[in-house]
Amino acid sequence: MPRFLRISAILIAVCFAITFHACGKDFEATRLAAQQGDANAQFELGLMYFMGKVVPQNYVEAAKWYRLAAEQGHAKAQFNLGELYDLGLGVAQNYAEASKWYRSAKDPEFFAASKAAK
């Protein structure tokens, strides 16, 4: 992936983080909603772990929560999970897996088709 796209992705994550903190969401409430399967909360929790602002930075936890949201079709989580695979943060670097999640984020029909193939 070209460097400028990686930088763009990081800037996107920072923008989401600023938005998240501006809303003043509570970590425990977000964690509880995420544990109950709320894809948006799972994405937000992944973002918290990725940024390390509310909790200590932990890319493994970020990947875990992004994956749970991504598997429910959450496009932002799919993209961010692709970034983690692309950069090898919290997961083993895997360009094929990164590409899969990037395409999923771009094309929901691709995600549905790849999930059905499993």
N, C-alpha and C positions, 0 to 999 in steps of 0.2 A: 504494500500500500504506500503511495507517495507520502512523503513527509508532510506536505501541506494538508492532506486529508487527516492525518493523525492530529496535527495541531488544531484543525477545525473541530475534530471530535472532542478534544480536550476542552476547547473553548465552549462547546455545546454543554459539556458536563459542568463546567464552571457556571454557565448561565442558569442551568437547572438548579445548581446548588444555591446560587444567590436567590433565585425565586423561592426555593424551598425554605431557606432561612428567613426570608422576608415574610413568609406566611406564618412563621412561628410554630410550626407543627411540633408536637410533643413526641419524643423518641418512643416512650413506652406505648403510647396510643398507636403509633405507626407500627411498632413491633407486633403488638397484639393483632392489629388488622392484617398484617402480613402473614402471621402464623395461621390466621383463619382463612387464608387463600385470596385475599384482596390483591389483585395484580398491581394496581397503582401503588399500594402500600409496599408491596414487595420491591417494586422499582425504586421507590423513595428510600427504603431501607438499604438497598444495594448502593444507592447514591451516597447515603450517609457513610457507609463503610468505605466506599471508594474515595471520598473526599477527606474523611478523617476529621470532620469538624465537630460533630456531636458525639461521636465514639472514636476510639483509636482507629487509625487507618488500617484496613485489613482487606486486601484484594481477594483472598480466598472467600471471605464472607460476602464481599460484593458480588463475586461470581455466583455464589450460591443463590443469593436473592434475585439477581438479574435473571438467572436461569429459570427460576420458578415463575417469574413474571413473563419471561420470553416464551416459555412453553405454553402460556395462556394466550399468546399472540400480541403481547405488549410490544409495539414497534420500537419504542425508545430503549426498552430493556434488551431487545434483540440486537439493536445497533451497538449498545454499550457492551454486551456480552461478546459481540464480534470484535470489538476493540480489545477486550481483555485477551482473547485468543490471538489476535494479531500481534499484540505486544508481549504476550507471555506473562501477564500480570494475574496472579492468583490461580492460573491454570497453565498447563504445559502449552508452549507456543505451538499453534497448529493453524496454518494458513487455510487449509481446506475447511476446518470448522469455522474459522473467522469468516470466510467467504459465504458459507451456508447461512450464518446469522445475519451478515450484511444483506444478503439477498432476501432473507425472510423479512427484515425490517422494511425493505423497499417494496416487496411484492407479497402481500398476505396470501395470495393464491399459491405461491411457491411454498410458503410455510405449511399451509394446509396439505398440499400434495406430498411434501417430504415427510410430514408426520403420518399421513395415511399409509405411506410406503413401508413404514416400520413394522 
